[in-house]
Amino acid sequence: MVGEDLRQGRLVRLLPDWHISTIQLQAVYPANRHIAVKVRRFVSFLAGKLRT
């Protein structure tokens, strides 16, 4: 997410030897109801951005 800013020097890595582990993120919503288009698009957007 910030790779380009790091490469361009707009951000500086403060702790270069420290890395976070991956996290699990879940979207929870009722399966038996109509899901609003906004919600489906938001979940799809996040899934695309956060996919590793």
Secondary structure, DSSP 8 states (H G I E B T S, - for coil): --HHHHHHTSS--S-TT-------------TTS---HHHHHHHHHHHHHH--
